[in-house]
Amino acid sequence: MKIDIHTIPDALVAKARNGQALEATVCGTGSDGTPACASVTLTKPWRAV
């Protein structure tokens, strides 16, 4: 599964550099019910946790 990290906003990258973890949510199942095995889109946006 590929997750595009180029979409992470600069403000969140700065938080990650200061030690915060970043989290995003994806759907791990493909439309045919099998595991996702290519680039996936986020179902919830990046956030610092």
Long-range contacts (C-beta under 8 A, 24 or more apart in sequence): 1-26, 1-28, 1-35, 1-36, 1-37, 1-38, 1-39, 1-40, 2-38, 2-39, 2-40, 3-39, 3-40, 3-42, 4-39, 7-42, 7-46, 8-46, 9-46, 12-46, 12-47, 12-48, 15-48, 16-48, 20-48, 20-49, 21-48, 21-49, 22-46, 22-47, 22-48, 22-49, 23-47, 23-48, 23-49
